[in-house]
Amino acid sequence: MRKNAGSLPVKAVMIGPTVLWLLIFLLAPLFIVVGISFMTKNSHGGVNMPLTLEAYGSMANVDYVLIFLRSMWLAFKTTILCLVFGYPLAAVIAHSSKNVKPILVLMVMLPFWINSMIRLYGWMTMLRGEGIINTLLANIGIEPLEMLYTDGAVLLGMVYELLPFAVLPLYTSIEKIDPSLLEAACDLGAAKRRSFMRVTLPLTMPGIFAASIQTFIPALGLFYVSDMLGGGSSMYLGNLIKNQFLSARNWPLGAALSLLLIAVTIILMRLYTRVGKLDDIV
């Protein structure tokens, strides 16, 4: 008992700063957003009493529902493409030599060292009408293509931004596979394709699920990608929330939409911990 009582102040000192940080910078802002969502928009762009459910009722608007569904579809396509391109890359890294593997992992993480908007400006330079790609096409006699400010450009930007988030968990999952299992499948007469489908793919499903969650959730809220590469013509959930706070000055609706995004994130994370077997990945 004395030992436990003596260790209690030590534990309080150890976890106290973390708890205080979460209370001030996570829970307090969250409660403020919840409170704003139930308030009434005033004529000056702020919020007033009385409390109301008007903002939540506004979310049933057909236009907002379509924007939400469009955002879910964009996030789904982004996730699928990140898995398609990320899985082979993760497999190459996992099967590389010990000397090359750290270099490849560093190259995957290297984009995180550069501001996202700066990197997107590079894509804008390449995709614009007088950009590098259209200049090369014009030199070989092909008409310029309209690439910038399209839904395809937004999808490209999303995949570019989120691909590392898919590669890293996939790489971790593939690297953990016991090579003897693949050797056993080969000894039993399984071809490489069958060995992949029956051994490698099932064993890496936790990594696939983790990569899906880590790309799908951010894809719902990356408003700056569609702002820059979509030219403001492509409206998604993140853009809608930003516009409600900054342009329309409808804070209650923006807060309600933010809580909707948080609810979707919590549901997906709950599904992640149930089906994705978080402990096996970490």
C-alpha positions in Angstrom: 0.0 0.0 0.0 2.8 2.4 0.8 4.5 1.6 -2.4 1.3 2.4 -4.4 0.6 5.5 -2.4 4.2 6.8 -2.9 4.0 6.1 -6.7 0.7 8.0 -7.0 2.3 11.5 -7.0 4.9 10.3 -9.4 2.2 9.1 -11.8 0.3 12.4 -11.4 3.5 14.3 -12.3 4.1 12.1 -15.3 0.7 12.2 -16.9 -0.4 15.6 -15.5 1.0 17.7 -18.3 -0.5 15.4 -21.0 -3.9 15.5 -19.3 -3.7 19.3 -19.0 -2.7 19.7 -22.6 -5.6 17.5 -23.8 -8.1 19.4 -21.6 -7.0 22.9 -22.8 -6.3 22.2 -26.5 -8.6 19.3 -27.3 -11.6 19.0 -25.0 -12.1 22.7 -24.4 -12.2 23.7 -28.1 -14.5 20.7 -28.8 -17.0 21.8 -26.1 -16.9 25.3 -27.6 -17.7 24.0 -31.1 -20.5 21.9 -29.6 -21.9 25.0 -27.9 -21.7 27.1 -31.0 -23.5 24.4 -33.1 -26.6 24.9 -30.8 -26.6 28.7 -31.0 -28.2 31.2 -33.4 -26.4 33.1 -36.1 -26.6 36.9 -35.7 -26.5 39.6 -38.4 -22.9 40.5 -37.6 -21.5 37.0 -38.3 -21.3 35.9 -34.7 -23.6 33.8 -32.5 -26.3 34.6 -30.0 -28.7 32.9 -27.8 -31.2 31.2 -27.7 -30.1 27.6 -28.2 -31.6 26.0 -31.2 -31.3 22.9 -33.5 -31.6 25.0 -36.6 -28.0 24.3 -37.7 -28.5 20.5 -37.5 -31.8 20.8 -39.4 -30.0 22.8 -42.1 -27.7 19.8 -42.7 -30.6 17.9 -44.2 -30.6 20.4 -47.1 -30.2 18.5 -50.4 -27.2 20.5 -51.5 -25.3 19.7 -48.3 -26.2 16.0 -48.5 -24.9 15.9 -52.1 -21.7 17.6 -51.0 -21.3 15.1 -48.2 -21.8 12.2 -50.6 -19.4 13.7 -53.1 -16.8 14.1 -50.4 -17.3 10.4 -49.3 -16.9 9.3 -53.0 -13.7 11.4 -53.4 -12.3 10.0 -50.2 -13.2 6.5 -51.3 -11.4 6.9 -54.7 -8.4 8.4 -53.0 -8.2 5.5 -50.6 -8.4 2.9 -53.5 -5.7 4.6 -55.5 -3.4 5.0 -52.5 -3.8 1.3 -51.9 -3.2 0.4 -55.5 0.0 2.5 -55.8 1.1 2.1 -52.2 1.0 -1.7 -51.8 3.6 -2.5 -54.6 5.8 0.3 -53.3 5.5 -0.9 -49.7 6.3 -4.5 -50.9 9.4 -3.2 -52.7 10.6 -1.4 -49.6 9.9 -4.4 -47.3 11.8 -6.8 -49.6 14.8 -4.5 -50.1 18.2 -5.1 -48.5 18.9 -3.8 -45.0 21.1 -1.1 -46.5 18.6 0.2 -49.0 15.5 -0.1 -46.9 16.1 2.9 -44.6 16.9 5.1 -47.6 13.6 4.1 -49.3 11.6 4.7 -46.1 13.3 8.1 -45.8 12.3 8.9 -49.4 8.7 8.1 -48.6 8.8 10.4 -45.5 10.7 13.2 -47.3 7.6 15.0 -48.6 6.6 15.6 -44.9 9.6 17.9 -44.6 8.2 20.3 -47.2 5.0 22.4 -46.8 2.0 20.8 -48.5 0.9 24.0 -50.2 4.4 24.5 -51.7 4.3 21.1 -53.2 0.8 21.7 -54.5 2.0 24.9 -56.2 4.5 22.7 -58.0 1.6 20.6 -59.3 -0.2 23.7 -60.4 2.8 24.8 -62.4 2.9 21.5 -64.2 -0.9 21.2 -64.8 -1.8 24.7 -65.9 -2.5 25.6 -69.5 1.0 26.9 -70.1 2.6 24.4 -67.8 5.3 21.9 -68.3 3.0 19.0 -69.4 1.0 21.0 -71.9 4.2 22.6 -73.3 5.7 19.1 -73.9 2.4 18.1 -75.6 2.4 21.1 -77.8 6.0 20.4 -78.9 4.8 17.0 -80.2 1.7 18.4 -81.9 -0.9 17.5 -79.3 -3.6 20.0 -78.3 -3.2 21.4 -74.7 -5.3 19.5 -72.1 -7.5 21.1 -69.5 -6.0 19.5 -66.4 -5.9 22.2 -63.7 -9.1 23.2 -61.8 -10.8 19.9 -62.5 -12.0 17.0 -60.3 -9.2 14.9 -61.7 -6.6 17.4 -60.5 -8.2 17.3 -57.1 -8.0 13.6 -57.0 -4.4 13.7 -58.1 -3.6 16.1 -55.4 -5.3 14.0 -52.7 -3.5 10.8 -53.8 -0.2 12.7 -53.8 -0.7 14.2 -50.4 -1.9 11.0 -48.7 0.1 8.2 -50.4 2.8 8.2 -47.7 0.1 7.6 -45.1 -0.8 4.4 -46.9 2.7 3.2 -47.7 4.0 3.3 -44.1 1.4 1.0 -42.5 1.5 -1.3 -45.5 5.3 -1.5 -45.3 5.1 -2.4 -41.6 2.5 -5.1 -42.2 4.4 -6.7 -45.1 7.7 -6.6 -43.3 6.2 -8.6 -40.4 5.3 -11.6 -42.6 7.4 -14.7 -41.7 9.3 -15.7 -44.9 9.0 -19.3 -44.0 5.3 -19.1 -44.6 5.9 -18.1 -48.2 8.5 -20.8 -48.6 6.1 -23.3 -47.3 3.5 -22.2 -49.8 6.1 -22.5 -52.6 7.1 -26.0 -51.4 3.4 -27.1 -51.5 3.2 -26.1 -55.2 1.5 -22.7 -54.9 2.4 -20.3 -57.7 3.4 -16.7 -56.8 0.0 -15.3 -57.6 -1.8 -18.0 -55.5 0.8 -17.6 -52.7 0.1 -13.9 -52.7 -3.7 -14.3 -52.6 -3.8 -17.1 -50.0 -0.9 -16.1 -47.8 0.5 -12.5 -48.2 -2.8 -10.7 -48.8 -4.7 -12.2 -45.8 -1.7 -11.6 -43.5 -1.5 -7.9 -44.6 -5.2 -7.2 -44.2 -4.6 -5.3 -40.9 -2.1 -3.0 -42.7 -4.5 -2.6 -45.6 -7.3 -1.6 -43.2 -4.9 0.8 -41.3 -3.8 2.4 -44.6 -7.5 2.8 -45.7 -8.4 4.6 -42.5 -5.3 6.8 -42.5 -6.1 8.0 -46.0 -9.9 8.1 -46.0 -10.3 10.2 -42.9 -7.9 13.0 -43.9 -9.3 13.0 -47.5 -12.7 14.1 -46.0 -11.2 17.3 -44.7 -8.3 18.4 -46.9 -10.0 21.6 -48.1 -6.9 23.3 -49.4 -6.3 20.6 -52.1 -9.6 21.2 -53.8 -9.2 25.0 -53.3 -5.9 25.1 -55.1 -6.2 22.3 -57.7 -10.0 22.6 -58.1 -10.0 26.4 -58.3 -12.9 26.7 -55.8 -15.3 25.1 -58.3 -15.2 21.7 -56.6 -17.1 21.9 -53.3 -16.4 19.2 -50.7 -17.1 18.8 -47.0 -13.9 20.5 -45.9 -14.5 23.5 -48.2 -18.1 23.8 -47.0 -17.0 23.9 -43.4 -14.3 26.5 -44.1 -16.7 28.7 -46.1 -19.3 28.6 -43.4 -16.8 30.0 -40.9 -14.9 32.4 -43.1 -17.3 33.5 -46.0 -20.9 32.8 -45.1 -20.2 33.6 -41.4 -22.6 30.9 -40.3 -20.7 29.6 -37.4 -23.5 27.3 -36.0 -23.8 25.5 -39.3 -20.0 25.3 -39.7 -19.8 23.9 -36.2 -22.5 21.3 -36.8 -20.8 20.2 -40.0 -17.5 19.9 -38.1 -19.2 17.7 -35.5 -20.5 15.5 -38.4 -17.0 15.1 -39.7 -15.8 14.2 -36.1 -18.6 11.7 -35.8 -17.6 10.0 -39.1 -14.0 9.9 -37.9 -15.0 8.3 -34.5 -17.1 5.7 -36.2 -14.2 4.8 -38.6 -11.7 4.7 -35.8 -14.0 2.5 -33.8 -14.3 0.2 -36.7 -10.5 0.3 -37.1 -9.9 -0.9 -33.5 -12.5 -3.6 -33.9 -11.8 -5.0 -37.3 -8.3 -3.7 -38.1 -6.7 -5.2 -35.0 -4.7 -2.1 -34.0 -2.6 -4.0 -31.5 -1.3 -6.3 -34.2 -0.1 -3.4 -36.3 1.5 -1.4 -33.5 
